[in-house]
């Protein structure tokens, strides 16, 4: 049985039966029926609950005349992302802000979760960055086809007809490489950050680890920013009719 964090144990205590039944119903073998929920999924659920709470609080306390600190913070983040999206995506960028912001907040909170004792960063496990990268891959392709129709597919064939098979293969490989790039960049940085922080906490429990916690905090923000920017870049390229 894998080691459970306290939040994972809490979820398994109340939902193990339902989760086990659901997995078995879809044909998934459950090795430990009493603990079907692992730490990675539990941390994702926790991030989801934190984000829902945050968004509800912002909505409840929304005020034009007397905006609170939380509203100022969220509006500042939204304003910055809008500026970046307008420059990168271009015309019609407003419709993609919800996805980019939601993805950004999820990655940020997931990255920072590992700084709190008793929790782990779900993005330090490869399956989570892979899922986020795959979702972004599907998202920008969907909107590329929705915006440009058949012309979007034709772009994969290149301008020269007799090179179309080769160009199509190159384009497909390059687009799938984006999934690998997004996944490895986020996973490797967060995994290394968690590993280094844990190692120094074990060796030197005072003062020195604080520096690595600050470094981890900075890396978490930078990796969130990079993921959001690349998402907007891929969206901009998918929507551009000149591509």
C-alpha positions in Angstrom: 0.0 0.0 0.0 1.3 3.4 -0.9 2.0 6.1 1.7 -1.0 8.3 2.2 -1.0 12.0 3.0 -3.6 13.0 5.6 -5.9 14.5 2.9 -5.7 11.4 0.8 -6.6 9.2 3.8 -9.6 11.5 4.4 -10.9 11.1 0.9 -10.4 7.3 1.0 -12.2 7.1 4.3 -15.4 8.7 2.8 -15.2 7.9 -0.9 -13.2 4.7 -1.3 -16.3 2.6 -1.8 -17.8 4.8 -4.5 -14.5 5.3 -6.3 -13.7 1.6 -6.3 -17.2 0.7 -7.6 -16.9 3.3 -10.3 -13.4 2.1 -11.4 -14.5 -1.5 -11.5 -17.7 -0.6 -13.4 -15.5 0.8 -16.2 -13.2 -2.2 -16.2 -10.3 -0.8 -14.2 -8.6 -3.3 -11.7 -8.2 -1.7 -8.3 -5.2 -3.1 -6.5 -6.2 -1.7 -3.1 -10.0 -1.3 -2.9 -9.8 0.3 0.5 -7.5 3.1 -0.8 -8.2 3.6 -4.5 -7.4 7.4 -4.3 -3.7 8.1 -4.5 -1.9 11.2 -3.4 -1.7 12.8 -6.8 -5.4 12.7 -7.4 -6.1 13.8 -3.9 -3.9 16.9 -4.3 -5.6 17.7 -7.6 -9.0 17.5 -5.8 -7.6 19.8 -3.1 -6.4 22.4 -5.6 -9.8 22.2 -7.3 -11.6 22.9 -4.0 -9.3 25.8 -3.2 -9.9 27.4 -6.6 -13.7 26.9 -6.3 -13.5 28.6 -2.9 -11.4 31.4 -4.2 -13.7 32.1 -7.2 -16.8 32.0 -5.0 -15.2 34.4 -2.5 -14.3 36.8 -5.3 -17.8 36.6 -6.7 -19.5 37.1 -3.3 -17.3 40.0 -2.4 -17.4 41.6 -5.8 -17.8 45.3 -5.5 -17.4 48.3 -7.8 -17.3 50.9 -5.0 -15.3 49.1 -2.4 -13.2 46.3 -3.9 -11.3 44.2 -1.4 -7.7 43.0 -1.5 -8.7 39.6 -3.0 -10.6 41.3 -5.8 -7.7 43.7 -6.4 -5.4 40.7 -6.7 -7.5 38.7 -9.1 -8.3 41.8 -11.2 -4.6 42.6 -11.4 -3.8 39.1 -12.5 -6.6 39.2 -15.1 -5.5 42.5 -16.4 -1.9 41.3 -16.9 -3.0 38.1 -18.6 -5.3 40.2 -20.9 -2.4 42.4 -21.9 -0.3 39.4 -22.7 -3.1 37.7 -24.6 -3.9 40.7 -26.6 -0.3 40.9 -27.8 0.1 37.2 -28.4 -3.3 36.0 -29.6 -4.5 39.2 -31.1 -8.1 39.9 -32.2 -10.7 38.0 -30.3 -8.4 37.1 -27.4 -11.1 37.8 -24.8 -12.8 34.5 -25.5 -9.7 32.5 -24.4 -9.0 34.4 -21.2 -11.1 32.0 -19.0 -9.2 28.9 -20.1 -5.8 30.6 -19.8 -6.6 32.0 -16.3 -8.1 28.8 -15.0 -5.2 26.8 -16.3 -2.7 29.3 -14.8 -4.4 29.4 -11.3 -4.5 25.6 -11.3 -0.9 25.2 -12.1 0.2 27.9 -9.7 -1.7 26.5 -6.7 -0.5 22.9 -7.7 3.1 24.1 -7.9 2.9 25.9 -4.5 1.1 23.1 -2.7 4.4 21.3 -2.2 5.7 24.1 0.0 3.2 23.3 2.7 4.2 20.5 5.1 1.9 17.5 4.7 1.1 18.1 1.1 2.7 17.4 -2.3 2.8 19.2 -5.6 0.7 17.2 -8.1 2.6 18.8 -10.9 5.7 17.0 -9.6 4.2 13.8 -11.0 4.4 13.4 -14.8 0.8 12.4 -15.3 -0.5 15.8 -14.2 1.6 18.0 -16.5 0.9 15.4 -19.3 -2.8 15.8 -18.8 -2.6 19.6 -18.8 -0.4 19.6 -21.9 -2.8 17.2 -23.7 -5.8 19.4 -22.7 -4.1 22.5 -24.1 -3.2 20.5 -27.3 -6.8 19.6 -27.8 -8.0 23.1 -26.9 -6.0 25.0 -29.4 -6.5 22.5 -32.2 -10.3 22.6 -31.6 -10.3 26.4 -31.8 -8.1 26.4 -34.8 -10.5 24.2 -36.7 -13.5 26.1 -35.3 -12.0 29.4 -36.5 -10.5 28.4 -39.8 -12.4 25.3 -40.8 -10.7 23.1 -43.5 -8.1 25.8 -44.1 -6.5 24.9 -40.7 -5.9 21.3 -41.9 -4.6 22.5 -45.2 -1.9 24.5 -43.4 -0.3 21.1 -42.4 0.3 20.2 -46.0 2.5 23.2 -46.9 2.5 25.3 -50.0 4.0 22.7 -52.4 1.7 19.9 -53.3 4.3 17.2 -54.0 5.9 17.8 -50.6 2.5 17.6 -48.8 3.0 14.1 -47.3 6.4 15.1 -45.9 5.2 18.4 -44.6 2.1 16.8 -43.0 4.3 14.3 -41.2 6.7 17.1 -40.0 3.8 19.3 -38.8 2.1 16.4 -36.9 5.4 15.4 -35.2 6.1 19.1 -34.3 2.6 19.5 -32.8 2.9 16.4 -30.7 6.3 17.5 -29.6 4.6 20.5 -27.9 2.9 18.1 -25.6 6.2 16.6 -24.6 7.8 20.0 -24.3 5.0 21.4 -22.0 5.0 18.2 -19.9 8.7 17.8 -19.4 9.4 21.4 -18.6 6.7 21.6 -15.9 7.3 18.2 -14.5 11.1 18.3 -14.4 11.3 21.7 -12.7 8.7 20.9 -10.0 10.1 17.4 -9.4 13.6 18.8 -9.0 12.4 21.6 -6.8 10.6 19.2 -4.5 13.6 16.9 -4.4 16.1 19.6 -3.6 13.9 21.2 -0.9 13.3 17.8 0.8 17.0 16.9 0.6 18.1 20.2 2.3 15.4 20.0 4.9 16.7 16.5 5.8 20.3 17.6 6.0 20.0 21.1 7.5 16.5 21.7 9.1 17.1 25.4 9.8 17.8 28.6 7.8 19.4 27.1 4.7 16.1 25.4 3.5 14.4 28.7 3.6 16.5 29.8 0.6 15.4 26.8 -1.3 11.8 27.4 -0.4 12.1 30.9 -1.8 13.7 29.3 -4.9 10.9 26.8 -5.2 8.4 29.6 -4.9 10.1 31.5 -7.7 10.3 28.4 -9.9 6.6 27.7 -9.3 5.6 31.2 -10.6 8.0 31.1 -13.5 6.8 27.7 -14.7 3.2 28.8 -14.4 3.9 31.9 -16.5 5.8 29.9 -19.2 2.9 27.4 -19.5 0.4 30.2 -19.9 2.5 32.1 -22.4 3.1 29.0 -24.5 -0.6 28.2 -24.4 -1.4 31.7 -25.7 1.4 31.3 -28.4 -0.1 28.0 -29.6 -3.6 29.6 -29.6 -2.3 32.6 -31.6 -0.7 30.3 -34.2 -3.8 28.2 -34.5 -6.0 31.2 -35.0 -3.7 33.1 -37.4 -4.8 32.7 -41.0 -1.3 33.7 -42.1 0.2 30.6 -40.4 
